């Protein structure tokens, strides 16, 4: 049964990697594979538990005769519940950030961006667009940031081919910014919630490599831009009665929302409460500020329904379900014991840390960066598992491997447009083909990835 579960996980990753061909939603595939793996685990629970959890099962039985019902209770309470709690923490965190973005967007707090970015110089626009995307994705989830910045770009750039280039830069900047902080991407958030990294140390190890990789790509893209940017002539968006908020009120809400998210790691360090509690605290405070700013409209017929970013809500709901499904799938695989044996083989025959990083980065281009990060956590996170003396310290908290894993999968996933959820959003919204991406953008990302990896090696040595 262990082999069957492993085969299902591999098959699910293949379906996710070929989403553009098989036309199956990756979130649906991840959820189905995750649930199916645990159903198979329960069917063969007695044999799997006897091999991997004999002592824990004996303590749970406490002298009672083993029965199928008690075995199912043990699996549900002692094994499955652990992975459900991990998935729930991340889901609540994403729900908090998504709702925070809804409040900010509904009040026009991001309407400053088209004003600040408006220029006819394509090179200046490139740097400003990448800079704003990098900063926003360090606070918000990178999928949210990409959807929002692509919408902002549409209000400015009229040429479709140029929008594809700028869109690819947005995806790279969002992935670099998301990898820079523990709250910027689900993969780095997972490392933080698993206790594998601390925010300050993680950011210090990532920032130079992420910034240098982004700058290298921007310098290469600059050479291909036209001399003048043809801008879209559009009127300011009509927002109905919600324009009653002044610029200072919208700026206040933006500072409360984004600044509050920056405070979440500090909140966790001070209180030791789960990170999602800090996000919900920020959301509740922003909600109060929102009601104070809109007090004159509350309870009156002038309080029109604010513009809701339905595309963002739909994309983020899929994002949450995708993460939950993958967590369940890799959790069931970890409980079979196959990953323990694979780690023993790796420690014996392949103990090159940066070789692992390169391989995982290339795999993330095919199977998705989130899938590879979760696989890496499931494989290497248990410090009690056998590893070589050379590698053992790299897998402890704040070890070199974890920021390396985040960096290589973020940049490696950008080698193909389908390697990250942000890249999938680009393909849907700008109709970017894999052929165009491989020809015009992937070589630049590959060069930047290797330069950033070399810098990471020098800093970590």
N, C-alpha and C positions, 0 to 999 in steps of 0.2 A: 504493500500500500504506500510505503514511503516513495517508491519510484513513481507510482501513479500520481501522487500529489506533486512531486517535482516536475513530472512531465506536463501536468496541467498548468503549473506556474509558467514554465517555459513556453507552452503553447499560447497562454494568455499574453505574454510579453510579445510574442511574434504577431498576434492579432493586433495588439496595440501599436506595434511598430509599422504595420502595414495598413493603418487605418484609411489612408488615402486610396488604397486599392480595394480592400474588402468592404469599405463604406459602413463599418460597424463602429458605433460610438465607443471610444476608449473607456469612458466612465462606466458604461453598461457592461463591457467586457470585464473590467476590473472587479466590479461588484459581483458579477456572476461567478468568476473564478474564485474570488475570496470566499464567498459563501459555500461553493461546491467543495473547496478544499477542506473546510471544517466539517462538512457533512461526511466526507470520506474519512476524515480523522475519527469521527465518532463511530462510524461503522466498524472500523478496525481498532477501536480504542484500547481494548485489553492488551493486544500485542504491542502496540506502540508505547503504551504506558509501562509495560513490563520491561521494555528495553531502555527507556529514557527516564522514567519517573517512578521507579519501583519504590523508593524510600518515601517519597511524598505521598504516593497512593496508599502505602501501608499506614502512614500517620493519619491520613484522611479516614480510612476505614476504621481504625482504632479497635481492632478485634472483630469487626463485623465481617460476615462472609461477603466475598466479592460478588456483585451482581451487575447486570447490564445497566440497571437504573442508577446504582451508585457510581459506576464508571462514568456515565453521562453527567451526573452531578459534579463529579470531580473535574471533568474536562470543562464544563460550563463555568464553574465557580473559580477554579484554580488556574486554568490556562487561558480560556477564551476571554474571560473578564479582563485580564491584564491587557490584551491587545485592544479590546473595546474601549477601555479607559484612555489608552494612548490616542486612539483615533478620535475620541470625543473631545479631548483637550485641544487638538489641532482644529477640529471642526468648529468648536466654540470660538477659538481665536480667529479663524477666518470669518466666521459669522460676525464677530465684533468689528473687524476691520472693514468688511463689506458694508455693514450698516453705517459705520462712520463715513465711508465714502459716499453713501446714498444721501446722508444728511448734508454733507459739504456740497455735493453736486446739485442737489435740489435747491440749495440756496444761492447757487451761482458763485461759489467760492473759487472755482477754477476758471471763471471767465477772465481772470487776469492773464492767463497763459497766452491766449491768442494775441492780446495786446502787447505783452512783453516780447513775444517771438516774432512779431510782424516786421519783416525786412525784405528787401529785394536782393540782398547779397546771399547767394546760396551757401557759401562757405560759412559765413557768420550764422546763418540759420541752422546749418548742420551742427555746429558746436553748441549753440544754445539749446537746440532740441535734444541732443545727447546729454548735455549737462542737466537739464531739468528732468529728463527721464531717469538718469542715474540717481539723482537726489530723491525723487518721488518713490522710486522702486525700493530704495533703502528703508522707507517708512511703510509703504503699502506693499501688498503682494504684487509681484511683477506682472502677473496676468492682468490684474486690475489696471496697473499703470500703462501697459501696452494698449489695451482697449481704449483707454482715455486719451493717450497721446496720439494714437492713430486718428481718433475723431478730431482732435485739435489740428493735426496736420491737414486733414481734409478741408478745413476752413481756410487754408493758406496756399497749398500747392495744387496747381491745376493739371500739370503734366503727369499722366499715369505712370510712365516708366520712372520718372523721378520720385513719385510717391512710393514705388516699390523699393527703390534704393534707400530713401529716408525711413521707410517702414522696417527694413532689415536692420538699419542702424538703431532704431528704437528698440527692437527686440534684443540686440546685443547689449545696448546700454542698460536695459531693464534687467537682463540676466546678470550683468556685472554688478549693478547696484544691488540686486537681490541677494547675490552671494556675499556682498560686503558686510551685511548686518544679519543678526540672528532672526530678525523679524521681517526681512525683505523677501523671503521665499520659503515655500513649504519645506524644501529640503534642508535649508539651514535652520529653520524653526524646529524640525524634527531632531536635528543634532543637539540643539539647545535643550529641548524638552526631555531628551534621553539622558541629559547630564553629561554629554560628551564634550561640550565646549562651554566656555563662559564668554559673555558678550564682548568684553573689552579685549581679551586676549585673541579672540576669534577675529574681530575687526582689525586689530593691529597686524595679524598675519596675512590678512586678505587684501588690505586696501591698496598697497602698491601694485601688486600683480593685477588686480582688477582694473585699476586706473590705467596702468601702462598698456594692458591689452586693448582697452577701449581707445586710447589715444593712437595706438598703432593703426587700428582700423580706420579711424577718422582721418588720419594723415593720408592713407591710401585712397580713401573714398574722395577726398578733396580734389585729387588730381583729375577725377572723371566728371566733376560737376560743371555745368555751364557757367558763363560769366554773369548771367542775370537770371533772376527767378521770376517766372510768370505767376503772379499771385491770383487767387480767386477773389473776385469782387463780390463780397457778400455783405449784407446788412447785419448789424448785431442781432443775436438771437432774441426773438420775442419770448418773454418769460411770463407774461400775464401780470397779475397783481403782486407776485412775489418779488418784483423789482423794487418794492418798497424798502428793502434792505439797502442801506447805504454801503459805499465802498469800505468804510471803516468797520461796519458790522460784519461784512463778509470777510474782511481781512482778519478780524478778531476770531471768527469761527474757524478760519483756516489755521491760525496759530494754535488755537485750542486743540483742534483735531490732529494736525501733524505733530505739533509739539508734545501732545499727550502720548502719541504712539512712540515718540523718541524716549519718553520717560518710562515706558513699560519695563525694559530691562532693569532700570534702577528700582522700580517698584518691586520687582521680583527679588532683587538682591536685599532690599530692606525688609520685606515681609516674609519671604520664603513661600509665598502663595504661588499657585500655578500662574503662568503668564497670561492665560486667558482672563483671569480675574482682573488684572491690570487693564486689559483692553476693554472689558465691560465697564470698569470704573471710568475710563476715558469716554466711552460712549455715553454713559449716563450723564456725565458732566456736560458733554457737548449737547446732549438732548435738552438739558436745562437752559443752556445758553441760547439754543435755537428757539425755545419757547419764549424766552425773555426778549429776544430780538424781534420775534414775530407776534408779540403780545397784542399789538393793535389790530391784528387780523384774526386772532383766536376768537372763536364763538361768533364770528360775523360771516355774512354771505360773501365777503370779499376774500376769504381764505380759500383760494382756488387750489386744486390739486397740483402739487409741484411736479416738475418734470422728473420722471423716474427712469434711470438708466437700465431699461429692461435687459439689454444685451449683456451688461455687466452682471446683473443678477443671474441670468441664465448660465453664463460662462462660469461664474463662481460656484453656483450650485453643483455643476458638473465637476468642478475642481475638487470640491469637498467630497463628493461621492467617489471620485477617482482615488483620492488619497485613502479613504476608508477601505475601499476594495483591495488596494495594494497592501495596506497594513494587515488585513485579514489573511491575504494569500501568503505573504512572507512570514507571518506569525505561525500559520499552520506548517509551513515548510521548516521553520526553525525548530518546531516541537517534534518533528520526525527524527532529528539527530543527523540528518544528511549534511547540514551545514557545518556541524562539528567535525565530521570526517573530512569535509572539503577543506576546512581551515587547517587541519593537521597536515594534509597533503601540501597545501600552500606554504606552510611554515617549513616544510622539509625541502621542497624542490623549487620554490619561487619566493625568495625573501627580499626582493628588491622593491622598496617602498614606491619609488617613482615609476617603476615598471607597472605596479598595480594601478597607480594613478593614470598613466597613459592608457592602459587597457580599459579601465572603467570609463574614462572619458570618451574613448571611441565607441564603447558599448552604449553610452548614453545618447549618442547621435542616432543610433538605431532603435534602442528600446525605450528612450526617454530618460531624462536626467533624474526625475523623481523615482522611477523604478530602480535605477542603478544605485541611488543613494540609500533607498530602503533595503536593497539587497546587501549593500556594504555594511549598513548598521546591523542587519541580521547576522551577517557573517563574522564581523570583527568586534562588535560592541562588548561581548562578554569577556572581560579581562581574565577570567579564570580558565579560558580555553588555552590549549597548548599553542604557543608561538615561539619562534626563535628569540634568543636573547637580544638579537639585533633589532627586532621589530616590536618586542613586547611593550616598551615605553611609548612607542608611537601611537598605541591604541588606547592609552589611558586618557583621562580627562585633560583637555587642552593639548593632547598629543598632536604631532605634526600631521598625522594621517587625515584627521577630520577636516581641517580647512583645505588640505590638499584635495580630498574627495569632493568637497563643495566646489572648489575652483575648477577642477578638471571636468566635472559633470556639467557645470554651468556653461563653460566655454565649449566643451565637447558636444553638449546638446545643441549648441548653436551652429555646429557644422552642417546640420540638416535642418530645414524649417520645421519638421515634425519632431525634432528631438526635445522640445520643450512645449508646454502648453501655450506659452506666449507666441512661439513660432507657429503653432497651429492656428492661433487667432489671426496672425498675419496672413496666412494662406487663405483663410476664409474671408477676411475683410478686404484684402487687396488683390486676391486672386493670383498670388505668387506661385509659380510652378517650381517644382523641384529642379528641373533642368535649368531654369534661369538662375535660381539660387546657387546651384553648384558652379555655374559658369562665372557669375559676377560677384558673389559674396563669400562663398565657402573658402576659397584660397586665402582671402584676407584674414578670415577668422582663424584658420589653421596657423598662419604665420604669427598672428597676435597671441594665440593660445600657447605656442611653443616659447615665444619670447617671455610671456608672463610666467610660464612654468620654470624657465631658467632663472628668472628673477626670484621666484619663490624658493627655488633650491639654494640660491646664494644667501638669501636672508635666513633660511632655516638651518643652514649649515653652521 
